[in-house]
């Protein structure tokens, strides 16, 4: 699927790839510079998920996604959202973890208050940029 957009220099944009069934979503943040795009959360080539950004303008972004995996823990849930970067400004994920905490949806693991707090922190970009999981 192709998508094009015009963005102003100095602007920052969160991009979430909504893949077909069988693949996890993936979120990155793009910052528009005078001559190129820089990417937060793009990962490392060869270790999925990751994204590449071509140099210059017009720029192209290519995402390499993970096949879906079963969510059985909070860390695997975070990974399914694209990691900490995927939780940034992701209100749907915050709502989902809160619903999981109250038992309104089943996420594949028992949601505890610490998971809710860590997700909200990641939403706002608080901390070192990583979702912390107790005991890890």
TIMI-2910 file (N, C-alpha, C, CB; in pm, 1 decimal, decimal comma, always signed):
<rs>
+----------+----------+----------+----------+----------+----------+----------+----------+----------+----------+----------+----------+------+
!      n_x !      n_y !      n_z !     ca_x !     ca_y !     ca_z !      c_x !      c_y !      c_z !     cb_x !     cb_y !     cb_z ! resn !
+----------+----------+----------+----------+----------+----------+----------+----------+----------+----------+----------+----------+------+
!    +84,0 !   -116,9 !     +0,0 !     +0,0 !     +0,0 !     +0,0 !    +88,8 !   +123,6 !     +0,0 !    -95,7 !     -0,5 !   +121,0 !  Unk !
!    +59,9 !   +218,5 !    -80,2 !   +136,7 !   +342,2 !    -88,1 !    +58,8 !   +456,0 !    -22,9 !   +170,2 !   +376,5 !   -235,0 !  Unk !
!   +132,3 !   +545,6 !    +36,6 !    +72,5 !   +661,9 !   +102,8 !   +166,8 !   +778,9 !    +81,2 !    +47,4 !   +635,9 !   +256,7 !  Unk !
!   +114,9 !   +895,4 !    +52,6 !   +201,0 !  +1012,6 !    +39,8 !   +145,6 !  +1124,5 !   +126,4 !   +212,3 !  +1058,0 !   -108,1 !  Unk !
!   +236,4 !  +1208,6 !   +174,4 !   +196,6 !  +1320,8 !   +258,9 !   +296,2 !  +1433,2 !   +239,5 !   +188,2 !  +1279,2 !   +408,5 !  Unk !
!   +252,0 !  +1554,5 !   +262,7 !   +339,9 !  +1671,2 !   +261,3 !   +349,8 !  +1722,9 !   +404,1 !   +286,9 !  +1782,8 !   +163,6 !  Unk !
!   +473,4 !  +1731,1 !   +455,1 !   +496,4 !  +1774,2 !   +592,9 !   +593,2 !  +1890,5 !   +595,3 !   +550,0 !  +1658,4 !   +678,6 !  Unk !
!   +576,9 !  +1978,3 !   +691,5 !   +663,1 !  +2095,0 !   +705,5 !   +795,8 !  +2058,5 !   +770,2 !   +593,5 !  +2202,8 !   +787,0 !  Unk !
!   +901,4 !  +2127,1 !   +730,9 !  +1032,8 !  +2108,4 !   +792,6 !  +1020,0 !  +2141,2 !   +941,5 !  +1142,3 !  +2198,6 !   +723,5 !  Unk !
!  +1078,5 !  +2055,4 !  +1023,2 !  +1073,3 !  +2073,1 !  +1168,7 !   +958,1 !  +2000,9 !  +1234,8 !  +1064,6 !  +2217,9 !  +1201,5 !  Unk !
!   +868,1 !  +1944,5 !  +1156,2 !   +754,1 !  +1874,1 !  +1215,7 !   +791,7 !  +1730,0 !  +1249,1 !   +632,8 !  +1876,7 !  +1120,3 !  Unk !
!   +714,9 !  +1671,2 !  +1339,8 !   +738,0 !  +1532,9 !  +1381,8 !   +606,1 !  +1457,0 !  +1367,7 !   +792,6 !  +1525,9 !  +1529,8 !  Unk !
!   +614,7 !  +1332,1 !  +1319,4 !   +494,7 !  +1254,6 !  +1290,9 !   +510,5 !  +1110,6 !  +1337,7 !   +462,9 !  +1258,3 !  +1141,6 !  Unk !
!   +406,8 !  +1060,5 !  +1402,0 !   +403,3 !   +920,3 !  +1442,0 !   +333,3 !   +843,2 !  +1331,4 !   +330,9 !   +901,0 !  +1580,2 !  Unk !
!   +398,8 !   +738,5 !  +1283,5 !   +344,3 !   +657,0 !  +1174,9 !   +324,9 !   +515,8 !  +1226,5 !   +437,8 !   +658,3 !  +1049,7 !  Unk !
!   +202,9 !   +465,4 !  +1218,2 !   +173,7 !   +327,9 !  +1258,3 !   +136,4 !   +249,0 !  +1134,6 !    +59,6 !   +322,2 !  +1364,4 !  Unk !
!   +210,6 !   +142,0 !  +1112,1 !   +182,0 !    +52,9 !  +1000,3 !    +76,6 !    -46,7 !  +1046,4 !   +311,6 !    -20,3 !   +950,0 !  Unk !
!    -37,2 !    -47,1 !   +980,8 !   -146,6 !   -138,8 !  +1011,9 !   -141,2 !   -249,9 !   +908,2 !   -287,1 !    -65,7 !  +1011,8 !  Unk !
!    -71,7 !   -358,1 !   +940,7 !    -47,1 !   -462,0 !   +841,1 !   -166,1 !   -554,1 !   +820,1 !    +72,0 !   -543,4 !   +881,1 !  Unk !
!   -155,7 !   -639,2 !   +720,4 !   -260,3 !   -739,5 !   +699,3 !   -257,1 !   -841,9 !   +812,0 !   -242,9 !   -809,4 !   +562,1 !  Unk !
!   -359,6 !   -922,0 !   +818,6 !   -367,4 !  -1026,7 !   +920,3 !   -241,5 !  -1111,7 !   +916,6 !   -492,7 !  -1114,7 !   +899,4 !  Unk !
!   -196,4 !  -1151,6 !  +1034,3 !    -78,5 !  -1235,9 !  +1043,1 !    +49,2 !  -1160,1 !  +1073,3 !    -62,0 !  -1310,6 !   +917,1 !  Unk !
!    +42,5 !  -1025,0 !  +1081,4 !   +159,5 !   -943,8 !  +1113,4 !   +124,9 !   -846,4 !  +1225,0 !   +210,0 !   -867,8 !   +988,4 !  Unk !
!   +225,5 !   -815,7 !  +1309,0 !   +206,8 !   -720,0 !  +1417,3 !   +211,4 !   -578,0 !  +1363,1 !   +313,5 !   -739,4 !  +1526,0 !  Unk !
!   +139,8 !   -484,9 !  +1430,4 !   +150,2 !   -344,1 !  +1395,6 !   +289,5 !   -294,3 !  +1433,8 !    +39,5 !   -260,6 !  +1466,4 !  Unk !
!   +329,1 !   -183,9 !  +1376,8 !   +461,6 !   -128,5 !  +1401,5 !   +451,5 !    +22,9 !  +1392,5 !   +567,2 !   -184,3 !  +1300,3 !  Unk !
!   +508,8 !    +91,7 !  +1490,8 !   +500,1 !   +237,0 !  +1495,7 !   +639,2 !   +298,1 !  +1502,2 !   +416,2 !   +282,4 !  +1615,8 !  Unk !
!   +659,4 !   +403,4 !  +1423,5 !   +784,3 !   +479,7 !  +1424,8 !   +749,3 !   +627,4 !  +1434,1 !   +871,2 !   +450,1 !  +1297,6 !  Unk !
!   +849,7 !   +708,4 !  +1464,4 !   +832,3 !   +853,1 !  +1465,6 !   +930,1 !   +913,1 !  +1366,2 !   +853,8 !   +912,3 !  +1608,6 !  Unk !
!   +877,6 !   +993,8 !  +1276,1 !   +960,1 !  +1059,8 !  +1173,9 !   +970,2 !  +1208,8 !  +1205,1 !   +900,7 !  +1037,7 !  +1031,3 !  Unk !
!  +1091,9 !  +1262,0 !  +1196,9 !  +1115,5 !  +1404,2 !  +1214,5 !  +1164,3 !  +1459,1 !  +1081,2 !  +1218,7 !  +1431,9 !  +1329,4 !  Unk !
!  +1099,6 !  +1565,1 !  +1034,8 !  +1130,5 !  +1622,9 !   +904,6 !  +1239,3 !  +1728,0 !   +920,8 !  +1004,1 !  +1684,4 !   +839,7 !  Unk !
!  +1355,3 !  +1701,4 !   +858,3 !  +1465,3 !  +1796,8 !   +856,9 !  +1465,8 !  +1873,8 !   +725,7 !  +1600,0 !  +1725,3 !   +877,9 !  Unk !
!  +1559,7 !  +1964,8 !   +713,0 !  +1567,7 !  +2046,6 !   +591,3 !  +1603,2 !  +1963,5 !   +468,6 !  +1670,5 !  +2157,3 !   +609,3 !  Unk !
!  +1680,4 !  +1854,5 !   +488,9 !  +1723,3 !  +1775,2 !   +373,9 !  +1691,9 !  +1627,3 !   +386,4 !  +1869,4 !  +1792,3 !   +353,3 !  Unk !
!  +1638,7 !  +1584,7 !   +500,7 !  +1610,2 !  +1441,8 !   +516,2 !  +1511,3 !  +1416,0 !   +630,1 !  +1739,9 !  +1364,5 !   +541,4 !  Unk !
!  +1468,2 !  +1291,3 !   +638,8 !  +1385,3 !  +1244,5 !   +750,3 !  +1474,5 !  +1168,8 !   +846,3 !  +1266,9 !  +1154,6 !   +700,8 !  Unk !
!  +1451,4 !  +1187,2 !   +976,0 !  +1516,9 !  +1102,1 !  +1074,5 !  +1409,1 !  +1020,6 !  +1142,5 !  +1599,3 !  +1185,7 !  +1178,2 !  Unk !
!  +1448,2 !   +904,0 !  +1187,7 !  +1350,2 !   +808,7 !  +1238,2 !  +1384,8 !   +766,0 !  +1380,1 !  +1342,0 !   +686,5 !  +1146,5 !  Unk !
!  +1285,4 !   +767,1 !  +1466,6 !  +1296,5 !   +712,0 !  +1600,7 !  +1215,1 !   +583,6 !  +1602,3 !  +1246,9 !   +813,9 !  +1710,4 !  Unk !
!  +1275,8 !   +477,2 !  +1650,7 !  +1205,8 !   +349,8 !  +1656,2 !  +1218,7 !   +266,8 !  +1530,2 !  +1062,9 !   +373,2 !  +1683,9 !  Unk !
!  +1307,9 !   +305,8 !  +1440,0 !  +1321,6 !   +231,7 !  +1314,3 !  +1389,2 !    +96,7 !  +1332,5 !  +1399,6 !   +313,5 !  +1214,7 !  Unk !
!  +1460,5 !    +76,9 !  +1442,4 !  +1522,5 !    -52,6 !  +1466,2 !  +1647,7 !    -72,0 !  +1382,8 !  +1424,5 !   -163,2 !  +1437,4 !  Unk !
!  +1694,9 !   -194,2 !  +1383,3 !  +1817,9 !   -229,6 !  +1312,9 !  +1785,6 !   -324,3 !  +1199,0 !  +1920,5 !   -293,4 !  +1409,1 !  Unk !
!  +1836,5 !   -294,6 !  +1081,9 !  +1812,1 !   -379,4 !   +965,0 !  +1845,6 !   -524,2 !   +997,5 !  +1894,9 !   -330,9 !   +843,9 !  Unk !
!  +1756,8 !   -611,7 !   +959,9 !  +1776,3 !   -755,1 !   +981,7 !  +1708,1 !   -807,0 !  +1106,6 !  +1922,0 !   -785,7 !   +989,4 !  Unk !
!  +1674,1 !   -717,0 !  +1200,2 !  +1605,1 !   -757,7 !  +1323,0 !  +1464,4 !   -701,3 !  +1317,1 !  +1681,1 !   -708,2 !  +1452,0 !  Unk !
!  +1369,0 !   -781,7 !  +1276,0 !  +1231,7 !   -733,6 !  +1259,8 !  +1167,2 !   -710,9 !  +1395,6 !  +1148,3 !   -833,2 !  +1177,3 !  Unk !
!  +1081,0 !   -610,1 !  +1407,9 !  +1044,7 !   -516,2 !  +1302,2 !  +1149,1 !   -405,3 !  +1290,4 !   +905,8 !   -456,0 !  +1329,0 !  Unk !
!  +1163,4 !   -353,6 !  +1171,8 !  +1246,7 !   -236,0 !  +1150,1 !  +1195,3 !   -163,5 !  +1026,7 !  +1397,2 !   -274,8 !  +1134,1 !  Unk !
!  +1241,7 !    -39,8 !  +1011,6 !  +1201,9 !    +40,2 !   +896,2 !  +1325,2 !   +107,5 !   +839,7 !  +1093,8 !   +145,4 !   +934,3 !  Unk !
!  +1321,9 !   +134,5 !   +710,7 !  +1428,6 !   +209,6 !   +645,3 !  +1369,0 !   +337,0 !   +587,8 !  +1498,0 !   +125,1 !   +534,0 !  Unk !
!  +1450,0 !   +440,6 !   +586,5 !  +1408,3 !   +568,7 !   +530,8 !  +1511,1 !   +608,0 !   +426,5 !  +1394,1 !   +679,0 !   +641,9 !  Unk !
!  +1464,9 !   +634,0 !   +303,8 !  +1558,2 !   +674,6 !   +198,9 !  +1605,0 !   +817,5 !   +225,5 !  +1492,1 !   +663,6 !    +58,3 !  Unk !
!  +1722,1 !   +851,5 !   +175,1 !  +1774,9 !   +985,3 !   +195,9 !  +1717,8 !  +1081,8 !    +93,2 !  +1927,6 !   +984,5 !   +189,0 !  Unk !
!  +1720,5 !  +1208,3 !   +126,7 !  +1673,4 !  +1311,8 !    +35,8 !  +1521,8 !  +1316,6 !    +25,8 !  +1732,1 !  +1290,6 !   -100,5 !  Unk !
!  +1474,6 !  +1400,3 !    -64,2 !  +1331,3 !  +1414,3 !    -86,7 !  +1301,0 !  +1392,5 !   -233,2 !  +1281,2 !  +1552,4 !    -41,0 !  Unk !
!  +1193,9 !  +1331,2 !   -275,1 !  +1097,7 !  +1271,1 !   -183,0 !  +1158,4 !  +1148,0 !   -115,7 !   +967,7 !  +1233,2 !   -257,4 !  Unk !
!  +1121,8 !  +1127,0 !     +9,2 !  +1173,8 !  +1014,5 !    +87,0 !  +1073,8 !   +899,9 !    +83,6 !  +1203,1 !  +1056,7 !   +233,3 !  Unk !
!  +1125,8 !   +780,2 !    +96,8 !  +1040,9 !   +661,6 !   +103,5 !  +1070,7 !   +588,9 !   +234,0 !  +1063,9 !   +567,7 !    -19,8 !  Unk !
!   +966,4 !   +539,1 !   +296,0 !   +979,9 !   +461,7 !   +419,1 !   +933,0 !   +320,2 !   +389,4 !   +898,1 !   +525,5 !   +537,4 !  Unk !
!  +1013,9 !   +223,4 !   +426,6 !   +979,4 !    +83,0 !   +405,4 !   +984,6 !    +12,4 !   +539,6 !  +1075,6 !    +15,1 !   +302,3 !  Unk !
!   +876,9 !    -56,8 !   +575,1 !   +870,3 !   -130,2 !   +702,5 !   +882,3 !   -279,7 !   +676,8 !   +738,1 !    -98,8 !   +777,9 !  Unk !
!   +957,9 !   -345,2 !   +761,7 !   +973,9 !   -490,0 !   +758,8 !   +914,6 !   -541,3 !   +888,2 !  +1125,1 !   -533,5 !   +741,9 !  Unk !
!   +803,3 !   -612,6 !   +878,0 !   +722,1 !   -646,2 !   +994,7 !   +745,1 !   -787,7 !  +1045,8 !   +577,4 !   -628,7 !   +961,8 !  Unk !
!   +709,6 !   -807,1 !  +1171,6 !   +714,4 !   -938,8 !  +1234,1 !   +584,7 !  -1013,9 !  +1206,8 !   +738,8 !   -926,5 !  +1385,9 !  Unk !
!   +594,8 !  -1142,3 !  +1181,0 !   +472,1 !  -1222,0 !  +1181,9 !   +413,0 !  -1216,5 !  +1322,0 !   +499,4 !  -1370,1 !  +1137,9 !  Unk !
!   +283,2 !  -1219,4 !  +1331,9 !   +217,3 !  -1213,2 !  +1462,2 !   +261,3 !  -1328,4 !  +1549,9 !    +65,4 !  -1214,4 !  +1446,2 !  Unk !
!   +273,9 !  -1297,2 !  +1675,5 !   +305,2 !  -1400,1 !  +1774,1 !   +201,7 !  -1391,3 !  +1884,7 !   +450,4 !  -1383,7 !  +1830,7 !  Unk !
!   +186,2 !  -1498,3 !  +1954,5 !    +87,8 !  -1501,4 !  +2062,0 !   +132,5 !  -1407,4 !  +2173,3 !    +68,6 !  -1645,8 !  +2116,1 !  Unk !
!    +40,0 !  -1329,0 !  +2223,6 !    +67,6 !  -1241,5 !  +2336,8 !    +39,9 !  -1320,6 !  +2463,1 !    -18,2 !  -1110,5 !  +2331,4 !  Unk !
!   +144,5 !  -1340,3 !  +2543,0 !   +130,5 !  -1418,4 !  +2666,2 !   +182,9 !  -1343,8 !  +2788,2 !   +203,2 !  -1550,5 !  +2652,4 !  Unk !
!   +235,9 !  -1222,8 !  +2766,2 !   +291,7 !  -1145,5 !  +2876,5 !   +287,9 !   -997,5 !  +2839,7 !   +437,1 !  -1191,2 !  +2909,2 !  Unk !
!   +310,8 !   -913,6 !  +2940,2 !   +314,8 !   -770,3 !  +2913,2 !   +425,2 !   -734,8 !  +2812,4 !   +336,0 !   -693,2 !  +3043,8 !  Unk !
!   +547,5 !   -788,8 !  +2826,8 !   +649,5 !   -756,2 !  +2726,3 !   +609,4 !   -796,3 !  +2583,5 !   +779,8 !   -824,5 !  +2762,6 !  Unk !
!   +542,1 !   -910,7 !  +2567,4 !   +501,9 !   -950,0 !  +2432,4 !   +388,1 !   -860,6 !  +2381,0 !   +458,5 !  -1098,1 !  +2430,6 !  Unk !
!   +305,1 !   -810,6 !  +2473,0 !   +199,8 !   -716,6 !  +2433,9 !   +262,7 !   -586,5 !  +2384,9 !   +103,2 !   -689,3 !  +2552,3 !  Unk !
!   +362,0 !   -535,5 !  +2459,8 !   +432,2 !   -413,5 !  +2419,7 !   +497,5 !   -434,4 !  +2283,4 !   +538,6 !   -373,5 !  +2525,7 !  Unk !
!   +562,3 !   -548,3 !  +2265,5 !   +626,3 !   -577,8 !  +2136,7 !   +524,4 !   -579,1 !  +2023,9 !   +699,3 !   -712,4 !  +2142,5 !  Unk !
!   +404,1 !   -631,0 !  +2051,4 !   +301,2 !   -636,8 !  +1947,5 !   +251,2 !   -498,5 !  +1907,7 !   +184,5 !   -721,4 !  +1994,6 !  Unk !
!   +278,3 !   -398,8 !  +1992,3 !   +239,1 !   -260,2 !  +1963,1 !   +351,9 !   -181,6 !  +1897,8 !   +195,2 !   -189,9 !  +2090,9 !  Unk !
!   +464,3 !   -246,8 !  +1873,1 !   +578,0 !   -177,9 !  +1812,8 !   +677,6 !   -129,2 !  +1915,8 !   +530,2 !    -61,8 !  +1730,7 !  Unk !
!   +676,1 !   -188,3 !  +2035,6 !   +768,5 !   -147,6 !  +2141,0 !   +725,2 !    -16,9 !  +2204,0 !   +909,8 !   -134,6 !  +2086,2 !  Unk !
!   +816,2 !    +41,1 !  +2282,1 !   +785,8 !   +167,6 !  +2349,7 !   +748,6 !   +277,6 !  +2251,1 !   +904,7 !   +212,0 !  +2433,4 !  Unk !
!   +815,8 !   +280,7 !  +2135,8 !   +784,0 !   +382,3 !  +2034,9 !   +641,2 !   +365,9 !  +1984,6 !   +882,7 !   +374,2 !  +1917,2 !  Unk !
!   +594,2 !   +242,4 !  +1979,0 !   +457,9 !   +217,0 !  +1933,9 !   +351,6 !   +256,9 !  +2034,3 !   +442,2 !    +73,4 !  +1901,4 !  Unk !
!   +390,9 !   +274,8 !  +2159,7 !   +297,1 !   +318,8 !  +2262,5 !   +289,3 !   +471,0 !  +2271,2 !   +337,0 !   +261,5 !  +2397,3 !  Unk !
!   +388,0 !   +538,7 !  +2213,9 !   +392,9 !   +684,8 !  +2218,9 !   +272,1 !   +742,8 !  +2145,5 !   +525,2 !   +738,0 !  +2156,9 !  Unk !
!   +191,6 !   +821,0 !  +2217,5 !    +71,3 !   +884,7 !  +2162,6 !    -29,5 !   +783,8 !  +2107,7 !   +110,2 !   +981,7 !  +2053,0 !  Unk !
!    -26,6 !   +660,7 !  +2158,1 !   -117,0 !   +555,8 !  +2110,9 !   -230,0 !   +537,6 !  +2211,8 !    -40,5 !   +422,0 !  +2089,1 !  Unk !
!   -332,7 !   +620,4 !  +2198,0 !   -446,5 !   +616,4 !  +2289,5 !   -523,1 !   +485,6 !  +2284,2 !   -539,7 !   +729,3 !  +2259,2 !  Unk !
!   -525,5 !   +420,5 !  +2169,1 !   -594,1 !   +291,9 !  +2156,5 !   -527,3 !   +188,0 !  +2246,8 !   -593,9 !   +243,9 !  +2008,9 !  Unk !
!   -393,7 !   +187,2 !  +2249,3 !   -321,8 !    +91,5 !  +2334,7 !   -346,3 !   +120,8 !  +2482,4 !   -170,7 !    +95,4 !  +2304,8 !  Unk !
!   -348,3 !   +249,0 !  +2519,0 !   -375,6 !   +285,4 !  +2658,7 !   -514,8 !   +237,2 !  +2698,0 !   -363,4 !   +439,3 !  +2679,6 !  Unk !
!   -612,0 !   +260,0 !  +2611,8 !   -747,8 !   +212,3 !  +2640,0 !   -752,9 !    +61,0 !  +2651,8 !   -843,8 !   +258,5 !  +2531,3 !  Unk !
!   -679,2 !     -7,0 !  +2566,5 !   -678,4 !   -153,3 !  +2568,4 !   -618,6 !   -206,6 !  +2698,2 !   -600,1 !   -207,6 !  +2448,6 !  Unk !
!   -507,4 !   -147,9 !  +2744,5 !   -445,5 !   -197,5 !  +2867,3 !   -534,0 !   -167,7 !  +2988,1 !   -306,1 !   -134,9 !  +2886,5 !  Unk !
!   -601,3 !    -53,4 !  +2986,6 !   -694,5 !    -21,7 !  +3096,0 !   -812,1 !   -118,5 !  +3094,2 !   -745,2 !   +124,6 !  +3084,7 !  Unk !
!   -867,5 !   -145,7 !  +2976,4 !   -976,4 !   -243,3 !  +2966,1 !   -929,9 !   -380,7 !  +3012,7 !  -1028,6 !   -251,2 !  +2821,4 !  Unk !
!   -806,6 !   -418,0 !  +2981,2 !   -751,1 !   -545,0 !  +3027,9 !   -738,8 !   -549,2 !  +3178,7 !   -615,8 !   -569,5 !  +2965,1 !  Unk !
!   -699,4 !   -437,6 !  +3238,3 !   -686,5 !   -428,7 !  +3384,4 !   -821,8 !   -452,3 !  +3452,4 !   -629,7 !   -290,6 !  +3425,4 !  Unk !
!   -925,6 !   -393,6 !  +3396,0 !  -1060,5 !   -409,7 !  +3452,8 !  -1129,7 !   -538,2 !  +3408,2 !  -1146,5 !   -291,3 !  +3414,7 !  Unk !
!  -1064,1 !   -617,2 !  +3327,3 !  -1120,9 !   -744,7 !  +3284,1 !  -1225,3 !   -733,2 !  +3175,2 !  -1180,6 !   -813,6 !  +3399,9 !  Unk !
!  -1229,2 !   -620,4 !  +3106,5 !  -1327,4 !   -600,1 !  +3000,7 !  -1284,8 !   -667,0 !  +2870,4 !  -1349,6 !   -451,4 !  +2977,8 !  Unk !
!  -1153,1 !   -687,2 !  +2853,1 !  -1099,0 !   -760,1 !  +2738,9 !   -990,2 !   -853,9 !  +2788,7 !  -1043,6 !   -662,8 !  +2630,3 !  Unk !
!   -968,3 !   -961,0 !  +2716,5 !   -861,1 !  -1055,1 !  +2748,8 !   -743,6 !  -1025,9 !  +2657,0 !   -908,6 !  -1203,6 !  +2734,0 !  Unk !
!   -628,3 !   -998,3 !  +2717,4 !   -510,5 !   -965,0 !  +2638,4 !   -410,6 !  -1079,4 !  +2629,2 !   -443,2 !   -844,4 !  +2696,5 !  Unk !
!   -437,9 !  -1189,0 !  +2697,5 !   -347,1 !  -1303,3 !  +2693,4 !   -257,7 !  -1311,9 !  +2815,0 !   -262,8 !  -1297,1 !  +2570,4 !  Unk !
!   -272,1 !  -1218,4 !  +2908,2 !   -195,8 !  -1216,8 !  +3032,7 !   -276,0 !  -1138,3 !  +3135,4 !    -53,1 !  -1154,4 !  +3012,2 !  Unk !
!   -239,0 !  -1149,9 !  +3262,5 !   -306,6 !  -1075,4 !  +3367,8 !   -244,6 !   -936,5 !  +3376,0 !   -296,8 !  -1149,3 !  +3504,8 !  Unk !
!   -325,8 !   -835,3 !  +3352,5 !   -279,2 !   -696,9 !  +3354,3 !   -278,1 !   -647,9 !  +3499,4 !   -369,9 !   -605,4 !  +3264,6 !  Unk !
!   -164,7 !   -594,3 !  +3542,2 !   -153,2 !   -537,8 !  +3676,9 !   -136,7 !   -387,1 !  +3664,9 !    -33,4 !   -600,8 !  +3755,1 !  Unk !
!   -155,9 !   -317,2 !  +3775,3 !   -148,1 !   -171,6 !  +3776,3 !    -16,8 !   -118,2 !  +3722,5 !   -168,7 !   -121,1 !  +3914,9 !  Unk !
!    +93,1 !   -187,8 !  +3750,2 !   +223,4 !   -145,3 !  +3700,7 !   +226,1 !   -143,4 !  +3547,8 !   +333,3 !   -237,5 !  +3754,6 !  Unk !
!   +156,0 !   -238,6 !  +3484,1 !   +148,6 !   -239,8 !  +3337,4 !    +75,0 !   -116,2 !  +3286,5 !    +78,2 !   -368,0 !  +3287,5 !  Unk !
!    -32,9 !    -79,4 !  +3355,3 !   -109,5 !    +39,1 !  +3315,1 !    -22,0 !   +163,5 !  +3327,8 !   -238,3 !    +54,1 !  +3401,5 !  Unk !
!    +45,7 !   +177,2 !  +3442,0 !   +132,1 !   +293,3 !  +3463,3 !   +244,1 !   +301,8 !  +3362,0 !   +190,3 !   +289,8 !  +3601,9 !  Unk !
!   +309,0 !   +188,5 !  +3332,7 !   +418,7 !   +187,1 !  +3235,5 !   +369,0 !   +224,8 !  +3096,4 !   +485,5 !    +48,9 !  +3231,8 !  Unk !
!   +248,3 !   +178,9 !  +3061,4 !   +191,1 !   +210,9 !  +2930,3 !   +159,6 !   +359,3 !  +2919,1 !    +64,3 !   +128,5 !  +2905,6 !  Unk !
!   +103,9 !   +415,9 !  +3025,3 !    +72,9 !   +559,3 !  +3025,6 !   +201,9 !   +640,8 !  +3018,5 !     -8,4 !   +597,6 !  +3152,2 !  Unk !
!   +304,6 !   +599,5 !  +3093,2 !   +434,2 !   +668,0 !  +3085,0 !   +489,0 !   +664,1 !  +2942,4 !   +535,3 !   +603,9 !  +3182,3 !  Unk !
!   +481,6 !   +547,0 !  +2879,0 !   +530,8 !   +533,8 !  +2741,5 !   +449,0 !   +620,8 !  +2646,6 !   +525,9 !   +386,4 !  +2696,1 !  Unk !
!   +318,1 !   +630,8 !  +2670,6 !   +231,6 !   +716,8 !  +2589,1 !   +285,1 !   +859,8 !  +2587,1 !    +86,7 !   +714,8 !  +2642,7 !  Unk !
!   +325,4 !   +908,6 !  +2704,6 !   +375,1 !  +1045,3 !  +2716,8 !   +524,7 !  +1057,5 !  +2691,7 !   +343,2 !  +1098,5 !  +2853,0 !  Unk !
!   +592,9 !   +944,9 !  +2671,8 !   +736,5 !   +949,1 !  +2649,0 !   +816,2 !   +974,9 !  +2775,5 !   +768,6 !  +1054,0 !  +2548,0 !  Unk !
!   +758,5 !   +939,3 !  +2890,1 !   +825,1 !   +959,3 !  +3018,8 !   +923,0 !   +845,7 !  +3043,2 !   +722,1 !   +968,2 !  +3134,2 !  Unk !
!  +1036,8 !   +878,1 !  +3099,9 !  +1135,7 !   +776,1 !  +3131,7 !  +1243,1 !   +770,4 !  +3026,7 !  +1070,3 !   +640,9 !  +3146,0 !  Unk !
!  +1313,4 !   +659,7 !  +3027,7 !  +1428,4 !   +643,6 !  +2938,7 !  +1387,8 !   +594,0 !  +2800,4 !  +1528,4 !   +547,7 !  +2999,9 !  Unk !
!  +1259,6 !   +597,3 !  +2768,7 !  +1215,4 !   +554,3 !  +2636,9 !  +1188,7 !   +406,2 !  +2627,8 !  +1316,1 !   +591,7 !  +2535,5 !  Unk !
!  +1193,0 !   +338,2 !  +2740,2 !  +1166,9 !   +195,0 !  +2741,0 !  +1058,8 !   +163,3 !  +2842,2 !  +1294,7 !   +116,0 !  +2772,1 !  Unk !
!   +974,2 !    +71,7 !  +2806,5 !   +876,2 !    +23,1 !  +2901,8 !   +948,8 !    -69,8 !  +2996,2 !   +756,4 !    -48,6 !  +2831,3 !  Unk !
!   +936,1 !    -40,6 !  +3123,6 !  +1004,5 !   -122,7 !  +3223,7 !   +910,1 !   -230,6 !  +3273,7 !  +1055,4 !    -36,0 !  +3341,6 !  Unk !
!   +963,5 !   -350,0 !  +3287,1 !   +885,4 !   -463,3 !  +3334,6 !   +953,5 !   -515,9 !  +3459,0 !   +871,8 !   -574,6 !  +3225,4 !  Unk !
!   +880,0 !   -523,8 !  +3567,9 !   +936,6 !   -569,0 !  +3694,1 !   +998,5 !   -707,8 !  +3679,0 !   +829,2 !   -570,2 !  +3803,4 !  Unk !
!  +1117,1 !   -723,5 !  +3736,1 !  +1182,5 !   -852,9 !  +3731,1 !  +1262,3 !   -877,8 !  +3605,1 !  +1082,1 !   -958,6 !  +3745,6 !  Unk !
!  +1271,8 !   -776,8 !  +3518,2 !  +1346,6 !   -793,1 !  +3392,9 !  +1455,9 !   -691,5 !  +3385,6 !  +1255,1 !   -780,7 !  +3271,1 !  Unk !
+----------+----------+----------+----------+----------+----------+----------+----------+----------+----------+----------+----------+------+
</rs>
